[in-house]
Amino acid sequence: MALDDLKSALPDYAKDLKLNLGSVIGNSPLPEQQLWGTVLAVAIASRSPRVLAALEPEAKDHLKPEAYTAAKAAAAVMAMNNVFYRTRHLLSDPEYGTLRAGLRMNVIGNPGVEKTDFELWSLAVSAVNGCGQCLDSHEQVLRKAGVDRETIQEAFKIAAVVQAVGTTLEAEAVLGG
């Protein structure tokens, strides 16, 4: 199993990450599509080739083709949106917030899967990319749709752990560990 290979690749000082990776993926209360869509989207967002190579095949095995594509689409559109909206939010001139974005993001309106699943994946990617405005927006949509806080937290727990694993493995590759 690739998940076990990924855990075994982590250095001893990252024992907490090994344990957390096993629990957030192996013992997740999320339904299979939500779980593996989140895993795939955040593996892409982590920018770690090793993490993506390890987790993508397993995600593909657990997802229907339309969910697999939608999770990749969530990572793609949020890579753009997180930069755009985070920048607009961070600029001290509030006038940028009144300008039309003018960016295509049709996939958000028609992702090809349950809207709540796509929103959950988008929130998780936004956590990796650190866009507070996007996090708030997706969390509000999810809450209005009846998704509980525990489910939302599961998504950003997965994001936190997968991102940390990617950061650690990429650092070790550079440091020769």
MIZAVO-799909 format. One record per atom (N, C-alpha, C): atom name; x, y negated, z negated; residue number from 1. Coordinates in nm, 4 decimals. Example, Ala and Ser with C-alpha at 12.3 -4.5 7.8 and 13.67 -1.06 7.14 Angstrom:
2
   atomo         px         py         pz   num
       N     1.3190     0.5690    -0.7800     1
      CA     1.2300     0.4500    -0.7800     1
       C     1.3200     0.3300    -0.7800     1
       N     1.2850     0.2250    -0.7080     2
      CA     1.3670     0.1060    -0.7140     2
       C     1.2900    -0.0030    -0.7870     2
END
This chain:
177
   atomo         px         py         pz   num
       N     0.0847     0.1186     0.0000     1
      CA     0.0000     0.0000     0.0000     1
       C     0.0889    -0.1245     0.0000     1
       N     0.0586    -0.2164     0.0869     2
      CA     0.1384    -0.3382     0.1014     2
       C     0.1374    -0.4240    -0.0253     2
       N     0.0269    -0.4215    -0.0964     3
      CA     0.0195    -0.4985    -0.2211     3
       C     0.1235    -0.4493    -0.3206     3
       N     0.1398    -0.3193    -0.3308     4
      CA     0.2417    -0.2638    -0.4201     4
       C     0.3821    -0.3005    -0.3743     4
       N     0.4044    -0.2996    -0.2435     5
      CA     0.5349    -0.3407    -0.1895     5
       C     0.5639    -0.4865    -0.2227     5
       N     0.4616    -0.5693    -0.2118     6
      CA     0.4780    -0.7112    -0.2423     6
       C     0.5105    -0.7300    -0.3909     6
       N     0.4405    -0.6585    -0.4763     7
      CA     0.4677    -0.6678    -0.6205     7
       C     0.6081    -0.6195    -0.6530     7
       N     0.6500    -0.5107    -0.5907     8
      CA     0.7835    -0.4577    -0.6199     8
       C     0.8948    -0.5476    -0.5661     8
       N     0.8639    -0.6310    -0.4694     9
      CA     0.9633    -0.7227    -0.4148     9
       C     0.9886    -0.8422    -0.5070     9
       N     0.8995    -0.8653    -0.6001    10
      CA     0.9164    -0.9786    -0.6911    10
       C     1.0265    -0.9495    -0.7929    10
       N     1.1069    -1.0506    -0.8242    11
      CA     1.2142    -1.0312    -0.9219    11
       C     1.1587    -1.0135    -1.0639    11
       N     1.2441    -0.9617    -1.1519    12
      CA     1.2015    -0.9360    -1.2896    12
       C     1.1493    -1.0607    -1.3606    12
       N     1.2091    -1.1754    -1.3299    13
      CA     1.1652    -1.2977    -1.3992    13
       C     1.0230    -1.3381    -1.3599    13
       N     0.9682    -1.2783    -1.2546    14
      CA     0.8328    -1.3095    -1.2086    14
       C     0.7346    -1.1974    -1.2448    14
       N     0.7585    -1.1311    -1.3578    15
      CA     0.6724    -1.0213    -1.4009    15
       C     0.5266    -1.0654    -1.4134    15
       N     0.5059    -1.1883    -1.4619    16
      CA     0.3689    -1.2384    -1.4740    16
       C     0.3003    -1.2434    -1.3378    16
       N     0.3753    -1.2805    -1.2340    17
      CA     0.3172    -1.2846    -1.0999    17
       C     0.2798    -1.1447    -1.0524    17
       N     0.3646    -1.0457    -1.0826    18
      CA     0.3329    -0.9069    -1.0465    18
       C     0.2003    -0.8648    -1.1090    18
       N     0.1890    -0.8917    -1.2380    19
      CA     0.0672    -0.8537    -1.3098    19
       C    -0.0540    -0.9298    -1.2576    19
       N    -0.0368    -1.0583    -1.2356    20
      CA    -0.1477    -1.1404    -1.1883    20
       C    -0.1899    -1.1035    -1.0469    20
       N    -0.0948    -1.0714    -0.9609    21
      CA    -0.1280    -1.0315    -0.8245    21
       C    -0.2133    -0.9046    -0.8268    21
       N    -0.1739    -0.8107    -0.9107    22
      CA    -0.2525    -0.6882    -0.9231    22
       C    -0.3923    -0.7139    -0.9757    22
       N    -0.4059    -0.8067    -1.0698    23
      CA    -0.5383    -0.8294    -1.1281    23
       C    -0.6276    -0.9155    -1.0394    23
       N    -0.5743    -1.0216    -0.9782    24
      CA    -0.6632    -1.1082    -0.8996    24
       C    -0.7079    -1.0421    -0.7697    24
       N    -0.6289    -0.9466    -0.7189    25
      CA    -0.6713    -0.8758    -0.5978    25
       C    -0.7267    -0.7380    -0.6338    25
       N    -0.6538    -0.6633    -0.7133    26
      CA    -0.6944    -0.5261    -0.7445    26
       C    -0.8134    -0.5136    -0.8367    26
       N    -0.8366    -0.6120    -0.9207    27
      CA    -0.9480    -0.6061    -1.0160    27
       C    -1.0435    -0.7234    -0.9999    27
       N    -1.0522    -0.7773    -0.8818    28
      CA    -1.1367    -0.8939    -0.8592    28
       C    -1.2847    -0.8579    -0.8661    28
       N    -1.3643    -0.9435    -0.9298    29
      CA    -1.5090    -0.9216    -0.9302    29
       C    -1.5771    -0.9705    -0.8019    29
       N    -1.5007    -1.0330    -0.7119    30
      CA    -1.5595    -1.0845    -0.5888    30
       C    -1.6014    -0.9697    -0.4967    30
       N    -1.7096    -0.9889    -0.4223    31
      CA    -1.7444    -0.8906    -0.3194    31
       C    -1.6305    -0.8805    -0.2178    31
       N    -1.6219    -0.7677    -0.1502    32
      CA    -1.5091    -0.7390    -0.0617    32
       C    -1.4829    -0.8493     0.0416    32
       N    -1.5864    -0.8983     0.1071    33
      CA    -1.5650    -1.0010     0.2092    33
       C    -1.5129    -1.1303     0.1482    33
       N    -1.5670    -1.1729     0.0363    34
      CA    -1.5174    -1.2943    -0.0282    34
       C    -1.3727    -1.2768    -0.0722    34
       N    -1.3431    -1.1625    -0.1319    35
      CA    -1.2079    -1.1356    -0.1800    35
       C    -1.1071    -1.1379    -0.0657    35
       N    -1.1282    -1.0543     0.0348    36
      CA    -1.0265    -1.0391     0.1384    36
       C    -1.0212    -1.1579     0.2335    36
       N    -1.1330    -1.2282     0.2498    37
      CA    -1.1288    -1.3530     0.3256    37
       C    -1.0470    -1.4579     0.2530    37
       N    -1.0635    -1.4643     0.1214    38
      CA    -0.9833    -1.5564     0.0405    38
       C    -0.8363    -1.5191     0.0476    38
       N    -0.8061    -1.3903     0.0328    39
      CA    -0.6669    -1.3440     0.0378    39
       C    -0.6031    -1.3805     0.1715    39
       N    -0.6722    -1.3537     0.2809    40
      CA    -0.6158    -1.3840     0.4124    40
       C    -0.5967    -1.5338     0.4322    40
       N    -0.6974    -1.6119     0.3988    41
      CA    -0.6878    -1.7573     0.4185    41
       C    -0.5735    -1.8174     0.3364    41
       N    -0.5591    -1.7762     0.2109    42
      CA    -0.4522    -1.8347     0.1293    42
       C    -0.3153    -1.7770     0.1648    42
       N    -0.3109    -1.6546     0.2146    43
      CA    -0.1827    -1.6003     0.2623    43
       C    -0.1327    -1.6839     0.3803    43
       N    -0.2234    -1.7208     0.4692    44
      CA    -0.1862    -1.8096     0.5793    44
       C    -0.1428    -1.9449     0.5250    44
       N    -0.2213    -2.0008     0.4346    45
      CA    -0.1914    -2.1333     0.3788    45
       C    -0.0612    -2.1350     0.2982    45
       N    -0.0208    -2.0210     0.2456    46
      CA     0.1020    -2.0157     0.1652    46
       C     0.2271    -2.0423     0.2488    46
       N     0.2153    -2.0245     0.3797    47
      CA     0.3270    -2.0442     0.4727    47
       C     0.4424    -1.9467     0.4474    47
       N     0.4147    -1.8385     0.3803    48
      CA     0.5164    -1.7377     0.3534    48
       C     0.4994    -1.6230     0.4521    48
       N     0.5929    -1.6078     0.5453    49
      CA     0.5819    -1.4965     0.6390    49
       C     0.5733    -1.3605     0.5690    49
       N     0.6458    -1.3457     0.4614    50
      CA     0.6480    -1.2171     0.3906    50
       C     0.5128    -1.1863     0.3262    50
       N     0.4539    -1.2862     0.2641    51
      CA     0.3224    -1.2675     0.2018    51
       C     0.2175    -1.2393     0.3088    51
       N     0.2187    -1.3162     0.4154    52
      CA     0.1211    -1.2957     0.5220    52
       C     0.1382    -1.1583     0.5863    52
       N     0.2611    -1.1195     0.6127    53
      CA     0.2861    -0.9888     0.6738    53
       C     0.2402    -0.8748     0.5831    53
       N     0.2502    -0.8930     0.4530    54
      CA     0.2106    -0.7880     0.3589    54
       C     0.0592    -0.7813     0.3404    54
       N    -0.0055    -0.8968     0.3352    55
      CA    -0.1475    -0.8987     0.3005    55
       C    -0.2421    -0.8953     0.4202    55
       N    -0.1975    -0.9418     0.5358    56
      CA    -0.2862    -0.9478     0.6529    56
       C    -0.3391    -0.8117     0.6965    56
       N    -0.2560    -0.7073     0.7070    57
      CA    -0.3113    -0.5791     0.7518    57
       C    -0.4196    -0.5243     0.6583    57
       N    -0.3984    -0.5414     0.5300    58
      CA    -0.4979    -0.4926     0.4346    58
       C    -0.6260    -0.5754     0.4435    58
       N    -0.6107    -0.7072     0.4596    59
      CA    -0.7289    -0.7926     0.4772    59
       C    -0.8051    -0.7515     0.6028    59
       N    -0.7324    -0.7262     0.7100    60
      CA    -0.7965    -0.6859     0.8360    60
       C    -0.8732    -0.5554     0.8199    60
       N    -0.8196    -0.4636     0.7386    61
      CA    -0.8872    -0.3363     0.7129    61
       C    -1.0160    -0.3532     0.6321    61
       N    -1.0220    -0.4579     0.5495    62
      CA    -1.1369    -0.4785     0.4619    62
       C    -1.2412    -0.5740     0.5184    62
       N    -1.2091    -0.6421     0.6258    63
      CA    -1.2995    -0.7429     0.6808    63
       C    -1.3553    -0.6996     0.8158    63
       N    -1.4801    -0.7339     0.8396    64
      CA    -1.5367    -0.7183     0.9733    64
       C    -1.4663    -0.8196     1.0636    64
       N    -1.4619    -0.7931     1.1927    65
      CA    -1.3901    -0.8848     1.2830    65
       C    -1.4335    -1.0306     1.2721    65
       N    -1.5634    -1.0559     1.2572    66
      CA    -1.6089    -1.1954     1.2478    66
       C    -1.5621    -1.2615     1.1174    66
       N    -1.5532    -1.1857     1.0099    67
      CA    -1.5033    -1.2403     0.8829    67
       C    -1.3522    -1.2631     0.8897    67
       N    -1.2818    -1.1712     0.9529    68
      CA    -1.1371    -1.1863     0.9719    68
       C    -1.1085    -1.3157     1.0493    68
       N    -1.1804    -1.3370     1.1580    69
      CA    -1.1627    -1.4582     1.2386    69
       C    -1.2027    -1.5818     1.1599    69
       N    -1.3115    -1.5753     1.0860    70
      CA    -1.3582    -1.6908     1.0084    70
       C    -1.2590    -1.7288     0.8980    70
       N    -1.1967    -1.6306     0.8355    71
      CA    -1.0968    -1.6608     0.7316    71
       C    -0.9763    -1.7318     0.7928    71
       N    -0.9351    -1.6866     0.9097    72
      CA    -0.8251    -1.7552     0.9793    72
       C    -0.8685    -1.8956     1.0204    72
       N    -0.9925    -1.9101     1.0627    73
      CA    -1.0447    -2.0418     1.1009    73
       C    -1.0494    -2.1362     0.9803    73
       N    -1.0846    -2.0824     0.8635    74
      CA    -1.0855    -2.1653     0.7420    74
       C    -0.9451    -2.2176     0.7120    74
       N    -0.8461    -2.1303     0.7241    75
      CA    -0.7077    -2.1738     0.7007    75
       C    -0.6664    -2.2790     0.8029    75
       N    -0.7065    -2.2611     0.9273    76
      CA    -0.6667    -2.3547     1.0332    76
       C    -0.7317    -2.4913     1.0152    76
       N    -0.8633    -2.4940     0.9999    77
      CA    -0.9309    -2.6230     0.9907    77
       C    -0.8945    -2.6963     0.8618    77
       N    -0.8711    -2.6204     0.7542    78
      CA    -0.8345    -2.6868     0.6287    78
       C    -0.6898    -2.7344     0.6304    78
       N    -0.6040    -2.6729     0.7095    79
      CA    -0.4680    -2.7255     0.7245    79
       C    -0.4747    -2.8677     0.7793    79
       N    -0.5654    -2.8905     0.8716    80
      CA    -0.5851    -3.0247     0.9267    80
       C    -0.6582    -3.1153     0.8274    80
       N    -0.7732    -3.0691     0.7796    81
      CA    -0.8549    -3.1529     0.6924    81
       C    -0.7842    -3.1908     0.5628    81
       N    -0.7108    -3.0975     0.5056    82
      CA    -0.6439    -3.1276     0.3791    82
       C    -0.5424    -3.2397     0.3949    82
       N    -0.4700    -3.2412     0.5041    83
      CA    -0.3750    -3.3509     0.5282    83
       C    -0.4507    -3.4809     0.5518    83
       N    -0.5511    -3.4767     0.6374    84
      CA    -0.6248    -3.5981     0.6717    84
       C    -0.6936    -3.6586     0.5488    84
       N    -0.7749    -3.5788     0.4791    85
      CA    -0.8517    -3.6330     0.3674    85
       C    -0.7648    -3.6633     0.2455    85
       N    -0.6626    -3.5849     0.2229    86
      CA    -0.5712    -3.6166     0.1123    86
       C    -0.5004    -3.7490     0.1396    86
       N    -0.4566    -3.7701     0.2613    87
      CA    -0.3887    -3.8952     0.2963    87
       C    -0.4832    -4.0131     0.2832    87
       N    -0.6022    -3.9986     0.3363    88
      CA    -0.6988    -4.1081     0.3285    88
       C    -0.7302    -4.1420     0.1830    88
       N    -0.7379    -4.0399     0.1002    89
      CA    -0.7661    -4.0604    -0.0417    89
       C    -0.6474    -4.1265    -0.1142    89
       N    -0.5259    -4.0885    -0.0770    90
      CA    -0.4075    -4.1390    -0.1463    90
       C    -0.3682    -4.2807    -0.1053    90
       N    -0.4092    -4.3225     0.0123    91
      CA    -0.3777    -4.4589     0.0543    91
       C    -0.4510    -4.5578    -0.0356    91
       N    -0.3843    -4.6646    -0.0731    92
      CA    -0.4468    -4.7608    -0.1636    92
       C    -0.5512    -4.8479    -0.0953    92
       N    -0.5541    -4.8513     0.0353    93
      CA    -0.6517    -4.9309     0.1085    93
       C    -0.7803    -4.8504     0.1267    93
       N    -0.8887    -4.8856     0.0566    94
      CA    -1.0131    -4.8087     0.0644    94
       C    -1.0832    -4.8184     0.2002    94
       N    -1.0415    -4.9105     0.2842    95
      CA    -1.1040    -4.9249     0.4159    95
       C    -1.0879    -4.8006     0.5022    95
       N    -0.9803    -4.7226     0.4796    96
      CA    -0.9628    -4.6002     0.5579    96
       C    -1.0785    -4.5036     0.5353    96
       N    -1.1365    -4.5074     0.4167    97
      CA    -1.2494    -4.4209     0.3847    97
       C    -1.3763    -4.4573     0.4594    97
       N    -1.3806    -4.5760     0.5177    98
      CA    -1.4986    -4.6182     0.5925    98
       C    -1.4860    -4.5896     0.7423    98
       N    -1.3660    -4.5543     0.7865    99
      CA    -1.3435    -4.5273     0.9282    99
       C    -1.3914    -4.3877     0.9653    99
       N    -1.4399    -4.3751     1.0874   100
      CA    -1.4829    -4.2454     1.1392   100
       C    -1.3610    -4.1541     1.1518   100
       N    -1.3730    -4.0307     1.1060   101
      CA    -1.2601    -3.9374     1.1131   101
       C    -1.2260    -3.9061     1.2585   101
       N    -1.3242    -3.8775     1.3403   102
      CA    -1.2992    -3.8492     1.4810   102
       C    -1.2244    -3.7186     1.5057   102
       N    -1.2317    -3.6262     1.4126   103
      CA    -1.1658    -3.4961     1.4267   103
       C    -1.2717    -3.3876     1.4407   103
       N    -1.2489    -3.2965     1.5301   104
      CA    -1.3429    -3.1855     1.5484   104
       C    -1.3230    -3.0839     1.4355   104
       N    -1.4359    -3.0443     1.3794   105
      CA    -1.4365    -2.9423     1.2753   105
       C    -1.5676    -2.8644     1.2818   105
       N    -1.6053    -2.8281     1.4032   106
      CA    -1.7313    -2.7580     1.4281   106
       C    -1.7411    -2.6255     1.3539   106
       N    -1.6288    -2.5599     1.3313   107
      CA    -1.6307    -2.4287     1.2677   107
       C    -1.6904    -2.4351     1.1271   107
       N    -1.6818    -2.5494     1.0622   108
      CA    -1.7403    -2.5613     0.9281   108
       C    -1.8921    -2.5466     0.9350   108
       N    -1.9529    -2.5998     1.0388   109
      CA    -2.0978    -2.5899     1.0546   109
       C    -2.1452    -2.4550     1.1051   109
       N    -2.0585    -2.3838     1.1760   110
      CA    -2.0959    -2.2545     1.2322   110
       C    -1.9759    -2.1600     1.2268   110
       N    -1.9443    -2.1083     1.1058   111
      CA    -1.8232    -2.0274     1.0906   111
       C    -1.8363    -1.8819     1.1361   111
       N    -1.9568    -1.8351     1.1617   112
      CA    -1.9750    -1.6964     1.2031   112
       C    -1.9914    -1.5982     1.0884   112
       N    -1.9894    -1.6491     0.9649   113
      CA    -2.0127    -1.5687     0.8441   113
       C    -2.1018    -1.6503     0.7507   113
       N    -2.1364    -1.5890     0.6395   114
      CA    -2.2128    -1.6621     0.5382   114
       C    -2.1430    -1.7942     0.5064   114
       N    -2.2202    -1.9021     0.5043   115
      CA    -2.1640    -2.0348     0.4784   115
       C    -2.0903    -2.0390     0.3439   115
       N    -2.1448    -1.9725     0.2429   116
      CA    -2.0799    -1.9763     0.1112   116
       C    -1.9434    -1.9075     0.1141   116
       N    -1.9292    -1.8008     0.1919   117
      CA    -1.7990    -1.7349     0.2013   117
       C    -1.6970    -1.8294     0.2644   117
       N    -1.7367    -1.8934     0.3741   118
      CA    -1.6461    -1.9860     0.4414   118
       C    -1.6099    -2.1030     0.3497   118
       N    -1.7049    -2.1538     0.2769   119
      CA    -1.6795    -2.2638     0.1829   119
       C    -1.5826    -2.2194     0.0726   119
       N    -1.5988    -2.0966     0.0245   120
      CA    -1.5107    -2.0439    -0.0791   120
       C    -1.3674    -2.0346    -0.0265   120
       N    -1.3515    -1.9841     0.0960   121
      CA    -1.2193    -1.9731     0.1573   121
       C    -1.1595    -2.1115     0.1793   121
       N    -1.2423    -2.2066     0.2204   122
      CA    -1.1946    -2.3437     0.2424   122
       C    -1.1499    -2.4081     0.1117   122
       N    -1.2237    -2.3816     0.0049   123
      CA    -1.1848    -2.4327    -0.1262   123
       C    -1.0508    -2.3745    -0.1685   123
       N    -1.0326    -2.2449    -0.1480   124
      CA    -0.9073    -2.1803    -0.1881   124
       C    -0.7889    -2.2368    -0.1102   124
       N    -0.8055    -2.2578     0.0196   125
      CA    -0.6986    -2.3184     0.1002   125
       C    -0.6723    -2.4605     0.0536   125
       N    -0.7775    -2.5337     0.0206   126
      CA    -0.7606    -2.6709    -0.0290   126
       C    -0.6854    -2.6737    -0.1610   126
       N    -0.7016    -2.5696    -0.2425   127
      CA    -0.6248    -2.5598    -0.3671   127
       C    -0.4766    -2.5442    -0.3361   127
       N    -0.4441    -2.4578    -0.2406   128
      CA    -0.3038    -2.4400    -0.2016   128
       C    -0.2464    -2.5713    -0.1484   128
       N    -0.3248    -2.6408    -0.0672   129
      CA    -0.2762    -2.7628    -0.0022   129
       C    -0.2924    -2.8883    -0.0879   129
       N    -0.3571    -2.8768    -0.2015   130
      CA    -0.3650    -2.9874    -0.2961   130
       C    -0.4491    -3.1054    -0.2528   130
       N    -0.5614    -3.0807    -0.1895   131
      CA    -0.6490    -3.1901    -0.1489   131
       C    -0.7679    -3.1990    -0.2441   131
       N    -0.7624    -3.2942    -0.3343   132
      CA    -0.8677    -3.3108    -0.4337   132
       C    -1.0025    -3.3446    -0.3730   132
       N    -1.0031    -3.4270    -0.2706   133
      CA    -1.1292    -3.4651    -0.2074   133
       C    -1.1958    -3.3429    -0.1424   133
       N    -1.1169    -3.2592    -0.0767   134
      CA    -1.1713    -3.1375    -0.0160   134
       C    -1.2157    -3.0380    -0.1233   134
       N    -1.1383    -3.0253    -0.2293   135
      CA    -1.1776    -2.9366    -0.3392   135
       C    -1.3132    -2.9778    -0.3948   135
       N    -1.3296    -3.1064    -0.4228   136
      CA    -1.4572    -3.1549    -0.4755   136
       C    -1.5714    -3.1293    -0.3788   136
       N    -1.5485    -3.1563    -0.2518   137
      CA    -1.6530    -3.1387    -0.1511   137
       C    -1.6968    -2.9922    -0.1416   137
       N    -1.6022    -2.9003    -0.1310   138
      CA    -1.6367    -2.7584    -0.1181   138
       C    -1.6971    -2.7029    -0.2468   138
       N    -1.6478    -2.7480    -0.3605   139
      CA    -1.7039    -2.7025    -0.4885   139
       C    -1.8490    -2.7470    -0.5012   139
       N    -1.8790    -2.8689    -0.4601   140
      CA    -2.0169    -2.9191    -0.4682   140
       C    -2.1104    -2.8411    -0.3764   140
       N    -2.0651    -2.8103    -0.2557   141
      CA    -2.1464    -2.7306    -0.1632   141
       C    -2.1719    -2.5922    -0.2224   141
       N    -2.0694    -2.5315    -0.2778   142
      CA    -2.0840    -2.3986    -0.3379   142
       C    -2.1794    -2.4012    -0.4572   142
       N    -2.1646    -2.4993    -0.5431   143
      CA    -2.2513    -2.5084    -0.6615   143
       C    -2.3967    -2.5312    -0.6199   143
       N    -2.4189    -2.6174    -0.5191   144
      CA    -2.5555    -2.6410    -0.4703   144
       C    -2.6150    -2.5145    -0.4097   144
       N    -2.5314    -2.4271    -0.3582   145
      CA    -2.5780    -2.3006    -0.3004   145
       C    -2.5971    -2.1929    -0.4074   145
       N    -2.5718    -2.2275    -0.5337   146
      CA    -2.5937    -2.1331    -0.6426   146
       C    -2.4741    -2.0487    -0.6806   146
       N    -2.3581    -2.0790    -0.6255   147
      CA    -2.2373    -2.0035    -0.6604   147
       C    -2.1907    -2.0486    -0.7982   147
       N    -2.1643    -1.9534    -0.8857   148
      CA    -2.1260    -1.9885    -1.0220   148
       C    -1.9783    -2.0278    -1.0323   148
       N    -1.9466    -2.0944    -1.1396   149
      CA    -1.8102    -2.1436    -1.1613   149
       C    -1.7083    -2.0295    -1.1692   149
       N    -1.7502    -1.9165    -1.2231   150
      CA    -1.6593    -1.8024    -1.2344   150
       C    -1.6156    -1.7521    -1.0967   150
       N    -1.7074    -1.7490    -1.0024   151
      CA    -1.6744    -1.7075    -0.8656   151
       C    -1.5788    -1.8077    -0.8014   151
       N    -1.6087    -1.9343    -0.8182   152
      CA    -1.5230    -2.0393    -0.7625   152
       C    -1.3839    -2.0306    -0.8239   152
       N    -1.3780    -2.0100    -0.9544   153
      CA    -1.2480    -1.9987    -1.0201   153
       C    -1.1705    -1.8771    -0.9709   153
       N    -1.2386    -1.7678    -0.9430   154
      CA    -1.1694    -1.6501    -0.8885   154
       C    -1.0968    -1.6860    -0.7599   154
       N    -1.1601    -1.7660    -0.6756   155
      CA    -1.0979    -1.8044    -0.5483   155
       C    -0.9721    -1.8863    -0.5715   155
       N    -0.9767    -1.9825    -0.6627   156
      CA    -0.8546    -2.0613    -0.6812   156
       C    -0.7519    -1.9916    -0.7688   156
       N    -0.7926    -1.8893    -0.8433   157
      CA    -0.6935    -1.8034    -0.9092   157
       C    -0.6148    -1.7242    -0.8047   157
       N    -0.6853    -1.6687    -0.7077   158
      CA    -0.6186    -1.5972    -0.5989   158
       C    -0.5239    -1.6914    -0.5262   158
       N    -0.5708    -1.8122    -0.4980   159
      CA    -0.4863    -1.9107    -0.4296   159
       C    -0.3602    -1.9403    -0.5100   159
       N    -0.3750    -1.9587    -0.6400   160
      CA    -0.2603    -1.9912    -0.7248   160
       C    -0.1578    -1.8784    -0.7261   160
       N    -0.2046    -1.7566    -0.7404   161
      CA    -0.1135    -1.6425    -0.7507   161
       C    -0.0464    -1.6134    -0.6170   161
       N    -0.1234    -1.6108    -0.5094   162
      CA    -0.0642    -1.5828    -0.3779   162
       C     0.0375    -1.6905    -0.3413   162
       N     0.0054    -1.8162    -0.3689   163
      CA     0.0998    -1.9247    -0.3418   163
       C     0.2274    -1.9080    -0.4251   163
       N     0.2127    -1.8744    -0.5513   164
      CA     0.3297    -1.8562    -0.6379   164
       C     0.4157    -1.7390    -0.5920   164
       N     0.3520    -1.6312    -0.5492   165
      CA     0.4265    -1.5163    -0.4977   165
       C     0.5046    -1.5577    -0.3729   165
       N     0.4396    -1.6286    -0.2829   166
      CA     0.5073    -1.6743    -0.1622   166
       C     0.6254    -1.7658    -0.1931   166
       N     0.6047    -1.8602    -0.2819   167
      CA     0.7119    -1.9524    -0.3211   167
       C     0.8300    -1.8765    -0.3809   167
       N     0.8011    -1.7821    -0.4679   168
      CA     0.9066    -1.7052    -0.5348   168
       C     0.9834    -1.6190    -0.4350   168
       N     0.9127    -1.5495    -0.3486   169
      CA     0.9812    -1.4624    -0.2513   169
       C     1.0622    -1.5426    -0.1509   169
       N     1.0116    -1.6561    -0.1089   170
      CA     1.0870    -1.7400    -0.0147   170
       C     1.2115    -1.7964    -0.0832   170
       N     1.1997    -1.8361    -0.2091   171
      CA     1.3150    -1.8852    -0.2830   171
       C     1.4196    -1.7760    -0.2992   171
       N     1.3760    -1.6569    -0.3348   172
      CA     1.4701    -1.5444    -0.3505   172
       C     1.5407    -1.5108    -0.2203   172
       N     1.4696    -1.5227    -0.1081   173
      CA     1.5314    -1.4953     0.0216   173
       C     1.6437    -1.5953     0.0502   173
       N     1.6240    -1.7193     0.0121   174
      CA     1.7267    -1.8215     0.0314   174
       C     1.8418    -1.8026    -0.0677   174
       N     1.8067    -1.7689    -0.1908   175
      CA     1.9071    -1.7561    -0.2961   175
       C     1.9800    -1.6228    -0.2935   175
       N     1.9362    -1.5333    -0.2077   176
      CA     2.0038    -1.4041    -0.1945   176
       C     1.9647    -1.3038    -0.2989   176
       N     1.8482    -1.3242    -0.3620   177
      CA     1.8023    -1.2321    -0.4672   177
       C     1.7417    -1.1075    -0.4139   177
END
